[in-house]
């Protein structure tokens, strides 16, 4: 019974990470396309909250549920597919952490432009490009982690 609950928790956590990330990306891109500072400020504000409430919580709980599940099932954490999953998880985090701070700055820049009636500054567009580019390795890493979790392949290094 514990194994089934842990599998459910782990899959739900993965779904929250993937779904929140995809949703945030979609809404930020759509808001950005308007070039309207007020729209961008509103959407970016919501994105910052969603990342804090959903993504950050799942980021913390995911390795805990995964390690506990591995223990319950009897998979050593040295299984190569688990090691590769963890490496990809770290890689995802290395791209996600800067994105969190960039989203806050994008929100702040858009709020300032909306409040003053000015256009978005050049810094906004530079940060947005970085934010956009960081999404790709994170997205594909998460897809690879899903594949590894579902297939648990035997990975031979030598």
MIDOSE-1310 file (N, C-alpha, C; in nm, 2 decimals, decimal comma, always signed):
residues 158
xxxx	+0,08/-0,12/+0,00/+0,00/+0,00/+0,00/+0,09/+0,13/+0,00; +0,20/+0,13/+0,08/+0,28/+0,24/+0,08/+0,35/+0,27/-0,05; +0,39/+0,16/-0,12/+0,45/+0,18/-0,25/+0,35/+0,25/-0,35; +0,23/+0,21/-0,35/+0,13/+0,27/-0,44/+0,11/+0,42/-0,40
xxxx	+0,10/+0,45/-0,28/+0,09/+0,59/-0,24/+0,21/+0,67/-0,28; +0,33/+0,62/-0,26/+0,45/+0,69/-0,30/+0,46/+0,71/-0,45; +0,42/+0,60/-0,52/+0,41/+0,62/-0,67/+0,32/+0,73/-0,71; +0,20/+0,73/-0,65/+0,10/+0,83/-0,68/+0,16/+0,97/-0,64
xxxx	+0,22/+0,99/-0,53/+0,28/+1,12/-0,49/+0,39/+1,16/-0,58; +0,47/+1,06/-0,62/+0,58/+1,10/-0,71/+0,53/+1,14/-0,85; +0,44/+1,06/-0,90/+0,38/+1,10/-1,03/+0,31/+1,23/-1,03; +0,23/+1,25/-0,92/+0,16/+1,38/-0,91/+0,26/+1,50/-0,90
xxxx	+0,37/+1,48/-0,83/+0,47/+1,58/-0,82/+0,53/+1,61/-0,95; +0,56/+1,50/-1,03/+0,62/+1,52/-1,16/+0,52/+1,59/-1,25; +0,39/+1,56/-1,24/+0,29/+1,63/-1,32/+0,28/+1,77/-1,29; +0,29/+1,80/-1,16/+0,28/+1,94/-1,11/+0,40/+2,02/-1,17
xxxx	+0,52/+1,96/-1,16/+0,64/+2,03/-1,21/+0,63/+2,05/-1,36; +0,59/+1,95/-1,44/+0,58/+1,96/-1,58/+0,47/+2,06/-1,62; +0,35/+2,04/-1,56/+0,23/+2,11/-1,59/+0,25/+2,26/-1,56; +0,30/+2,29/-1,44/+0,32/+2,43/-1,40/+0,42/+2,49/-1,49
xxxx	+0,53/+2,42/-1,52/+0,63/+2,48/-1,60/+0,58/+2,51/-1,74; +0,50/+2,42/-1,80/+0,45/+2,44/-1,93/+0,34/+2,55/-1,93; +0,26/+2,55/-1,83/+0,16/+2,66/-1,82/+0,22/+2,80/-1,80; +0,32/+2,80/-1,71/+0,39/+2,93/-1,69/+0,45/+2,98/-1,82
xxxx	+0,52/+2,89/-1,89/+0,58/+2,92/-2,02/+0,48/+2,98/-2,12; +0,37/+2,90/-2,13/+0,27/+2,94/-2,23/+0,21/+3,08/-2,20; +0,18/+3,11/-2,07/+0,12/+3,23/-2,03/+0,22/+3,35/-2,04; +0,34/+3,32/-2,01/+0,44/+3,43/-2,02/+0,47/+3,47/-2,16
xxxx	+0,48/+3,37/-2,25/+0,50/+3,39/-2,39/+0,38/+3,47/-2,45; +0,26/+3,43/-2,42/+0,14/+3,50/-2,47/+0,13/+3,64/-2,42; +0,16/+3,66/-2,29/+0,16/+3,80/-2,24/+0,27/+3,88/-2,30; +0,39/+3,82/-2,32/+0,50/+3,90/-2,38/+0,46/+3,94/-2,52
xxxx	+0,39/+3,86/-2,60/+0,36/+3,89/-2,73/+0,27/+4,01/-2,74; +0,20/+4,05/-2,64/+0,11/+4,17/-2,64/+0,19/+4,29/-2,64; +0,31/+4,28/-2,58/+0,40/+4,40/-2,56/+0,34/+4,50/-2,47; +0,23/+4,47/-2,40/+0,16/+4,56/-2,31/+0,21/+4,54/-2,17
xxxx	+0,28/+4,65/-2,11/+0,34/+4,63/-1,98/+0,24/+4,59/-1,87; +0,11/+4,64/-1,88/+0,02/+4,61/-1,77/-0,02/+4,46/-1,78; -0,04/+4,41/-1,90/-0,07/+4,27/-1,92/+0,04/+4,18/-1,87; +0,16/+4,22/-1,91/+0,28/+4,14/-1,87/+0,30/+4,14/-1,72
xxxx	+0,28/+4,26/-1,66/+0,30/+4,27/-1,52/+0,20/+4,18/-1,44; +0,07/+4,18/-1,49/-0,03/+4,10/-1,43/+0,00/+3,95/-1,44; +0,03/+3,91/-1,56/+0,06/+3,77/-1,59/+0,19/+3,72/-1,51; +0,29/+3,81/-1,52/+0,42/+3,77/-1,45/+0,40/+3,77/-1,30
xxxx	+0,32/+3,85/-1,25/+0,29/+3,85/-1,10/+0,22/+3,71/-1,07; +0,13/+3,67/-1,15/+0,06/+3,54/-1,13/+0,16/+3,42/-1,14; +0,25/+3,43/-1,24/+0,36/+3,33/-1,26/+0,45/+3,32/-1,14; +0,49/+3,43/-1,09/+0,58/+3,43/-0,97/+0,51/+3,36/-0,85
xxxx	+0,38/+3,38/-0,83/+0,31/+3,31/-0,73/+0,30/+3,17/-0,76; +0,26/+3,13/-0,88/+0,25/+2,99/-0,92/+0,38/+2,91/-0,90; +0,49/+2,98/-0,94/+0,62/+2,91/-0,92/+0,65/+2,89/-0,77; +0,62/+2,99/-0,69/+0,64/+2,98/-0,55/+0,55/+2,87/-0,48
xxxx	+0,43/+2,87/-0,51/+0,33/+2,78/-0,45/+0,35/+2,64/-0,50; +0,35/+2,62/-0,63/+0,34/+2,49/-0,69/+0,48/+2,43/-0,72; +0,56/+2,51/-0,80/+0,68/+2,45/-0,85/+0,78/+2,43/-0,73; +0,80/+2,53/-0,65/+0,89/+2,52/-0,54/+0,86/+2,41/-0,45
xxxx	+0,73/+2,39/-0,42/+0,68/+2,28/-0,33/+0,72/+2,15/-0,39; +0,68/+2,13/-0,52/+0,71/+2,01/-0,59/+0,86/+1,98/-0,60; +0,94/+2,09/-0,62/+1,08/+2,07/-0,63/+1,14/+2,01/-0,50; +1,09/+2,05/-0,39/+1,13/+2,00/-0,26/+1,08/+1,86/-0,24
xxxx	+0,96/+1,84/-0,27/+0,90/+1,71/-0,23/+0,94/+1,59/-0,33; +0,97/+1,63/-0,45/+0,99/+1,53/-0,56/+1,11/+1,44/-0,52; +1,23/+1,49/-0,48/+1,34/+1,40/-0,45/+1,31/+1,32/-0,32; +1,23/+1,37/-0,23/+1,19/+1,30/-0,11/+1,10/+1,18/-0,15
xxxx	+1,00/+1,20/-0,23/+0,91/+1,09/-0,26/+0,98/+0,99/-0,35; +1,07/+1,04/-0,43/+1,15/+0,95/-0,52/+1,24/+0,86/-0,44; +1,32/+0,92/-0,34/+1,41/+0,84/-0,26/+1,33/+0,74/-0,18; +1,22/+0,78/-0,12/+1,14/+0,70/-0,04/+1,08/+0,58/-0,12
xxxx	+1,03/+0,61/-0,24/+0,98/+0,51/-0,33/+1,09/+0,41/-0,37; +1,21/+0,46/-0,40/+1,32/+0,37/-0,43/+1,35/+0,28/-0,32; +1,35/+0,33/-0,20/+1,37/+0,25/-0,08/+1,26/+0,14/-0,06; +1,14/+0,18/-0,08/+1,03/+0,09/-0,06/+1,03/-0,02/-0,17
xxxx	+1,06/+0,01/-0,29/+1,07/-0,09/-0,40/+1,19/-0,17/-0,40; +1,30/-0,12/-0,34/+1,43/-0,19/-0,33/+1,52/-0,15/-0,44; +1,50/-0,03/-0,50/+1,59/+0,01/-0,60/+1,71/+0,09/-0,53; +1,83/+0,05/-0,56/+1,94/+0,13/-0,50/+1,95/+0,26/-0,57
xxxx	+1,98/+0,37/-0,50/+1,99/+0,50/-0,56/+2,11/+0,51/-0,66; +2,19/+0,40/-0,66/+2,30/+0,39/-0,76/+2,26/+0,33/-0,89; +2,13/+0,29/-0,90/+2,09/+0,25/-1,03/+2,12/+0,36/-1,13; +2,17/+0,32/-1,25/+2,21/+0,42/-1,34/+2,10/+0,51/-1,39
xxxx	+1,98/+0,45/-1,41/+1,87/+0,54/-1,46/+1,83/+0,64/-1,35; +1,85/+0,60/-1,22/+1,82/+0,69/-1,11/+1,92/+0,80/-1,11; +2,05/+0,76/-1,12/+2,16/+0,86/-1,12/+2,14/+0,96/-1,23; +2,11/+0,91/-1,35/+2,09/+1,00/-1,47/+1,97/+1,09/-1,44
xxxx	+1,86/+1,03/-1,38/+1,74/+1,11/-1,35/+1,78/+1,23/-1,26; +1,86/+1,19/-1,15/+1,90/+1,30/-1,06/+1,99/+1,40/-1,12; +2,08/+1,36/-1,21/+2,16/+1,45/-1,28/+2,08/+1,55/-1,36; +1,98/+1,49/-1,43/+1,89/+1,58/-1,51/+1,80/+1,67/-1,43
xxxx	+1,77/+1,62/-1,31/+1,69/+1,70/-1,21/+1,77/+1,82/-1,17; +1,90/+1,80/-1,14/+1,99/+1,91/-1,10/+2,01/+2,00/-1,22; +2,03/+1,95/-1,34/+2,04/+2,03/-1,46/+1,91/+2,12/-1,48; +1,80/+2,06/-1,46/+1,67/+2,14/-1,47/+1,67/+2,25/-1,36
xxxx	+1,71/+2,22/-1,24/+1,72/+2,32/-1,14/+1,82/+2,43/-1,17; +1,93/+2,40/-1,23/+2,03/+2,50/-1,27/+1,97/+2,60/-1,37; +1,87/+2,56/-1,45/+1,81/+2,65/-1,54/+1,68/+2,71/-1,48; +1,62/+2,64/-1,39/+1,50/+2,70/-1,33/+1,53/+2,81/-1,23
xxxx	+1,63/+2,79/-1,15/+1,66/+2,89/-1,04/+1,68/+3,03/-1,10; +1,76/+3,05/-1,21/+1,77/+3,18/-1,26/+1,64/+3,23/-1,32; +1,56/+3,14/-1,38/+1,43/+3,18/-1,44/+1,34/+3,24/-1,33; +1,34/+3,19/-1,21/+1,26/+3,24/-1,10/+1,30/+3,39/-1,08
xxxx	+1,42/+3,42/-1,07/+1,47/+3,55/-1,04/+1,44/+3,64/-1,16; +1,45/+3,59/-1,28/+1,42/+3,66/-1,40/+1,28/+3,70/-1,41; +1,19/+3,60/-1,37/+1,05/+3,63/-1,37/+1,01/+3,74/-1,28; +1,07/+3,75/-1,16/+1,05/+3,86/-1,07/+1,09/+3,99/-1,13
xxxx	+1,21/+3,99/-1,19/+1,26/+4,11/-1,26/+1,17/+4,15/-1,37; +1,12/+4,06/-1,46/+1,03/+4,09/-1,57/+0,91/+4,15/-1,51; +0,85/+4,09/-1,41/+0,73/+4,15/-1,34/+0,76/+4,29/-1,30; +0,87/+4,31/-1,23/+0,90/+4,45/-1,18/+0,92/+4,55/-1,29
xxxx	+0,99/+4,51/-1,39/+1,01/+4,60/-1,51/+0,88/+4,64/-1,58; +0,79/+4,53/-1,59/+0,66/+4,56/-1,65/+0,58/+4,64/-1,57; +0,58/+4,62/-1,43/+0,50/+4,71/-1,34/+0,55/+4,85/-1,35; +0,67/+4,87/-1,35/+0,73/+5,01/-1,36/+0,69/+5,08/-1,49
xxxx	+0,70/+5,00/-1,60/+0,66/+5,06/-1,73/+0,51/+5,09/-1,73; +0,43/+5,00/-1,68/+0,29/+5,03/-1,67/+0,25/+5,15/-1,59; +0,32/+5,16/-1,47/+0,29/+5,27/-1,38/+0,33/+5,41/-1,44; +0,43/+5,41/-1,52/+0,48/+5,53/-1,57/+0,43/+5,56/-1,71
xxxx	+0,36/+5,46/-1,77/+0,31/+5,48/-1,91/+0,42/+5,47/-2,01; +0,54/+5,42/-1,98/+0,65/+5,41/-2,07/+0,65/+5,27/-2,13; +0,73/+5,26/-2,24/+0,75/+5,13/-2,31/+0,84/+5,04/-2,22; +0,83/+4,91/-2,25/+0,92/+4,82/-2,18/+1,07/+4,85/-2,21
xxxx	+1,15/+4,85/-2,11/+1,29/+4,89/-2,14/+1,37/+4,78/-2,21; +1,48/+4,81/-2,26/+1,57/+4,71/-2,33/+1,61/+4,60/-2,24; +1,63/+4,63/-2,11/+1,66/+4,52/-2,01/+1,55/+4,41/-2,01; +1,43/+4,45/-2,01/+1,32/+4,36/-2,01/+1,34/+4,26/-2,13
xxxx	+1,36/+4,30/-2,25/+1,38/+4,22/-2,36/+1,50/+4,13/-2,36; +1,61/+4,18/-2,30/+1,73/+4,09/-2,28/+1,70/+3,98/-2,18; +1,63/+4,02/-2,07/+1,60/+3,91/-1,97/+1,50/+3,81/-2,02; +1,40/+3,86/-2,10/+1,30/+3,77/-2,16/+1,37/+3,67/-2,25
xxxx	+1,47/+3,71/-2,33/+1,54/+3,62/-2,42/+1,61/+3,51/-2,34; +1,67/+3,55/-2,23/+1,74/+3,45/-2,14/+1,64/+3,36/-2,08; +1,53/+3,42/-2,03/+1,42/+3,33/-1,97/+1,37/+3,23/-2,07; +1,35/+3,28/-2,20/+1,30/+3,19/-2,30/+1,39/+3,08/-2,33
xxxx	+1,52/+3,11/-2,35/+1,62/+3,01/-2,39/+1,64/+2,91/-2,27; +1,64/+2,95/-2,15/+1,65/+2,86/-2,04/+1,54/+2,76/-2,03; +1,43/+2,79/-2,09/+1,32/+2,69/-2,08/+1,34/+2,56/-2,16; +1,42/+2,57/-2,27/+1,44/+2,45/-2,35/+1,51/+2,34/-2,29
xxxx	+1,63/+2,37/-2,23/+1,70/+2,25/-2,16/+1,63/+2,20/-2,04; +1,56/+2,29/-1,97/+1,48/+2,24/-1,86/+1,36/+2,15/-1,90; +1,29/+2,20/-2,01/+1,18/+2,12/-2,06/+1,22/+1,98/-2,11; +1,33/+1,98/-2,19/+1,37/+1,85/-2,24/+1,43/+1,76/-2,14
xxxx	+1,49/+1,82/-2,04/+1,54/+1,74/-1,92/+1,43/+1,67/-1,85; +1,32/+1,74/-1,83/+1,21/+1,69/-1,76/+1,14/+1,58/-1,84; +1,13/+1,60/-1,97/+1,08/+1,49/-2,06/+1,17/+1,37/-2,05; +1,30/+1,39/-2,05/+1,39/+1,27/-2,04/+1,37/+1,20/-1,90
xxxx	+1,35/+1,28/-1,80/+1,33/+1,22/-1,66/+1,20/+1,13/-1,67; +1,10/+1,19/-1,73/+0,97/+1,11/-1,74/+1,00/+0,97/-1,81; +1,08/+0,98/-1,92/+1,11/+0,86/-2,00/+1,19/+0,76/-1,91; +1,29/+0,81/-1,84/+1,37/+0,73/-1,75/+1,28/+0,66/-1,64
xxxx	+1,19/+0,74/-1,58/+1,10/+0,69/-1,48/+1,01/+0,58/-1,53; +0,96/+0,60/-1,65/+0,87/+0,50/-1,71/+0,93/+0,38/-1,76; +1,05/+0,39/-1,82/+1,12/+0,27/-1,88/+1,22/+0,21/-1,79; +1,28/+0,28/-1,70/+1,39/+0,23/-1,61/+1,49/+0,15/-1,69
xxxx	+1,55/+0,21/-1,79/+1,64/+0,13/-1,88/+1,77/+0,08/-1,81; +1,82/-0,03/-1,86/+1,95/-0,07/-1,81/+2,05/+0,01/-1,89; +2,13/+0,09/-1,82/+2,22/+0,18/-1,88/+2,36/+0,13/-1,85; +2,43/+0,09/-1,95/+2,57/+0,04/-1,94/+2,67/+0,15/-1,97
xx	+2,76/+0,18/-1,89/+2,85/+0,29/-1,91/+2,98/+0,23/-1,98; +3,01/+0,11/-1,95/+3,13/+0,05/-2,01/+3,10/-0,09/-2,06
